Amino acid sequence: MKTADVAIIGGGPAGLFCAFECRLMGLECILVEALGNLGGQCAALYPDKEILDIPGLPRVLARDLISSLVKQTMQFEPQYLLERKITNLTKDVEADAWRLCTSHDAIACKSVVIATGGGAFDFNKIPLPEARQFEGVSLFYAIKDKSAVQGKIISIIGGGDAALDWTLALADTAKTINLIHRRDNFKATPISLERLAALSDQGKVKVFTPFQLGAMAGHDGRLTSITLVPSFGNTAANQIPLDTDVLLACFGLATARNSFESWGVNVENGKIVVDKASYATNLPLVYAIGDIAAYEGKITSLLSAFAEGAAVARSIRRQLKSQTELDCRGSLAASQR
Ligand SMILES: Cc1cc2nc3c(=O)[nH]c(=O)nc-3n(C[C@H](O)[C@H](O)[C@H](O)COP(=O)(O)OP(=O)(O)OC[C@H]3O[C@@H](n4cnc5c(N)ncnc54)[C@H](O)[C@@H]3O)c2cc1C
C-alpha cells in the first residue's frame, strides 16, 4: 500500500499547487486524480479561455497556466496517481493513519487534503451494451501511447475539438482513420477544419456524416468491425459496416459529485465546511481547499485555490513535524529563499 505524510485528492489547480507547497515544506506527498490528466476544470472545461486574474500574468490561456503549474509542481517530484477515483476515506485507528480507498486499492497517509472541486471528471461512455467488453483493449476515450495504435484502422466518433485534435494527431500513426459524427458540421477551429479537409483529400481520413454508432463486433475485447447507422432515416440498406481495430470515442466529460456522507466530513449545500483560518474540516488532519471548501467570505477562484493550498501545506507541516525537526531541518522553502 502506498503511504505518505499527505494525500491530496484532486489534481486541479488547488491540488496541484498544494502538492508543490507540501514538497516545498519537506512533506512526502501523493496526489490522486480521477482523470488521466491533471488540471481540473481549466484543462477539462476551458483550456482555450484567456484568464485575466492571475497576479503577474496579464493574460494566460488556461492550458498554458496548467502546463506551467504541472512543470512547477513536478520539479519537486510528488508522487501522483492518475485515473484513480477516491471513493471513501476511513480511519485506521491502530496505525493512526487515514486510508483513502479507490475501487481497487488504498493509500495510507497521516493527513488528507480534499481538493475535489466540482466533482470527479470522467469521459462520457458509449451507451451500447456491448461496449464494456472492449474498453481498455480496443475501445478508448483517450490514447495514452500513440505507438500502441501504430498501423491500425482507427475509427473516431465525435464532432468537437477533441475528435478533430485526435484525428489530426493520429493521422500519421494510423493505417486509416474513419471520422464519424452524428451531424454534418464539426465544431472546431477553422485551422483544424482546414487540416481535416487536406487529410480527407489525401485519402488519409474518411469522414462519415451524419452517422452514429449502431453496433460493435469482435471477440476477447478485440474489435473487428463497427456498424454505422444514419442519424436520420435508418434502414438496414443504408447502414455501413466498417473494419475497425481501435475505436476512440470523444463524447466529452461528465462530472460525478462525490458522496461525502460516508467520508465523515461535514457538508453543507454540497460543499465541505472548513475553518476559515486553517481550512481544517471536522476530522483531525483532514483539510479541504479550492472550489469544494466552504467558509464565510469564500471566493471561488484560482487565486483562492492557490492561497488555500499554500496555507494548508504549512498547517500540515506544523502538525506533523516536531519542533526539533522544524528547527533542524528547516524546510525546503527556507533553503529556496
Ligand atoms: C468556464 C469557467 C471559467 C473560469 N474562469 C476562471 C477565471 O478566469 N479565473 C478564476 O480565478 N477562476 C475561473 N474559474 C474557476 C476555476 O476554474 C476554479 O475555481 C478552479 O478550477 C478550482 O480548482 P479546484 O482544484 O478546486 O477544482 P477543479 O478544477 O474542479 O479540480 C478538481 C479535480 O479533482 C478531481 N477529483 C474530483 N473528485 C475526485 C475523486 N473522488 N478522486 C480523485 N480525483 C477527484 C477532478 O477530476 C478534478 O480534476 C472558471 C471556471 C469555469 C467553469
PDBQT file of the ligand as one rigid body, heavy atoms in Angstrom, charges set to zero:
ROOT
HETATM    1  C1  LIG A 401     -15.798  28.197 -17.693  1.00  0.00    +0.000 C 
HETATM    2  C2  LIG A 401     -15.035  28.561 -16.430  1.00  0.00    +0.000 A 
HETATM    3  C3  LIG A 401     -14.198  29.661 -16.464  1.00  0.00    +0.000 A 
HETATM    4  C4  LIG A 401     -13.469  30.028 -15.314  1.00  0.00    +0.000 A 
HETATM    5  N1  LIG A 401     -12.656  31.119 -15.366  1.00  0.00    +0.000 NA
HETATM    6  C5  LIG A 401     -11.948  31.468 -14.269  1.00  0.00    +0.000 A 
HETATM    7  C6  LIG A 401     -11.082  32.625 -14.296  1.00  0.00    +0.000 A 
HETATM    8  O1  LIG A 401     -10.953  33.305 -15.331  1.00  0.00    +0.000 OA
HETATM    9  N2  LIG A 401     -10.400  32.939 -13.148  1.00  0.00    +0.000 N 
HETATM   10  C7  LIG A 401     -10.527  32.204 -11.988  1.00  0.00    +0.000 A 
HETATM   11  O2  LIG A 401      -9.886  32.531 -10.997  1.00  0.00    +0.000 OA
HETATM   12  N3  LIG A 401     -11.341  31.109 -11.947  1.00  0.00    +0.000 NA
HETATM   13  C8  LIG A 401     -12.049  30.735 -13.043  1.00  0.00    +0.000 A 
HETATM   14  N4  LIG A 401     -12.885  29.633 -12.986  1.00  0.00    +0.000 N 
HETATM   15  C9  LIG A 401     -12.966  28.881 -11.718  1.00  0.00    +0.000 C 
HETATM   16  C10 LIG A 401     -11.742  27.945 -11.537  1.00  0.00    +0.000 C 
HETATM   17  O3  LIG A 401     -11.569  27.116 -12.682  1.00  0.00    +0.000 OA
HETATM   18  C11 LIG A 401     -11.957  27.086 -10.286  1.00  0.00    +0.000 C 
HETATM   19  O4  LIG A 401     -12.068  27.946  -9.161  1.00  0.00    +0.000 OA
HETATM   20  C12 LIG A 401     -10.778  26.122 -10.097  1.00  0.00    +0.000 C 
HETATM   21  O5  LIG A 401     -10.679  25.217 -11.174  1.00  0.00    +0.000 OA
HETATM   22  C13 LIG A 401     -10.947  25.337  -8.787  1.00  0.00    +0.000 C 
HETATM   23  O6  LIG A 401      -9.887  24.424  -8.705  1.00  0.00    +0.000 OA
HETATM   24  P1  LIG A 401     -10.021  23.068  -7.835  1.00  0.00    +0.000 P 
HETATM   25  O7  LIG A 401      -8.691  22.405  -7.936  1.00  0.00    +0.000 OA
HETATM   26  O8  LIG A 401     -10.607  23.393  -6.520  1.00  0.00    +0.000 OA
HETATM   27  O9  LIG A 401     -11.141  22.194  -8.584  1.00  0.00    +0.000 OA
HETATM   28  P2  LIG A 401     -11.205  21.556 -10.066  1.00  0.00    +0.000 P 
HETATM   29  O10 LIG A 401     -10.574  22.428 -11.066  1.00  0.00    +0.000 OA
HETATM   30  O11 LIG A 401     -12.660  21.202 -10.237  1.00  0.00    +0.000 OA
HETATM   31  O12 LIG A 401     -10.354  20.218  -9.944  1.00  0.00    +0.000 OA
HETATM   32  C14 LIG A 401     -10.781  19.157  -9.121  1.00  0.00    +0.000 C 
HETATM   33  C15 LIG A 401     -10.111  17.870  -9.616  1.00  0.00    +0.000 C 
HETATM   34  O13 LIG A 401     -10.385  16.840  -8.661  1.00  0.00    +0.000 OA
HETATM   35  C16 LIG A 401     -10.666  15.619  -9.341  1.00  0.00    +0.000 C 
HETATM   36  N5  LIG A 401     -11.495  14.791  -8.470  1.00  0.00    +0.000 N 
HETATM   37  C17 LIG A 401     -12.740  15.064  -8.003  1.00  0.00    +0.000 A 
HETATM   38  N6  LIG A 401     -13.176  14.079  -7.220  1.00  0.00    +0.000 NA
HETATM   39  C18 LIG A 401     -12.183  13.156  -7.166  1.00  0.00    +0.000 A 
HETATM   40  C19 LIG A 401     -12.054  11.908  -6.514  1.00  0.00    +0.000 A 
HETATM   41  N7  LIG A 401     -13.015  11.410  -5.743  1.00  0.00    +0.000 N 
HETATM   42  N8  LIG A 401     -10.904  11.204  -6.676  1.00  0.00    +0.000 NA
HETATM   43  C20 LIG A 401      -9.888  11.702  -7.465  1.00  0.00    +0.000 A 
HETATM   44  N9  LIG A 401      -9.972  12.895  -8.134  1.00  0.00    +0.000 NA
HETATM   45  C21 LIG A 401     -11.113  13.602  -7.957  1.00  0.00    +0.000 A 
HETATM   46  C22 LIG A 401     -11.404  16.076 -10.603  1.00  0.00    +0.000 C 
HETATM   47  O14 LIG A 401     -11.345  15.078 -11.628  1.00  0.00    +0.000 OA
HETATM   48  C23 LIG A 401     -10.648  17.376 -10.956  1.00  0.00    +0.000 C 
HETATM   49  O15 LIG A 401      -9.576  17.142 -11.838  1.00  0.00    +0.000 OA
HETATM   50  C24 LIG A 401     -13.609  29.267 -14.107  1.00  0.00    +0.000 A 
HETATM   51  C25 LIG A 401     -14.446  28.136 -14.105  1.00  0.00    +0.000 A 
HETATM   52  C26 LIG A 401     -15.148  27.782 -15.240  1.00  0.00    +0.000 A 
HETATM   53  C27 LIG A 401     -16.042  26.557 -15.217  1.00  0.00    +0.000 C 
ENDROOT
TORSDOF 0
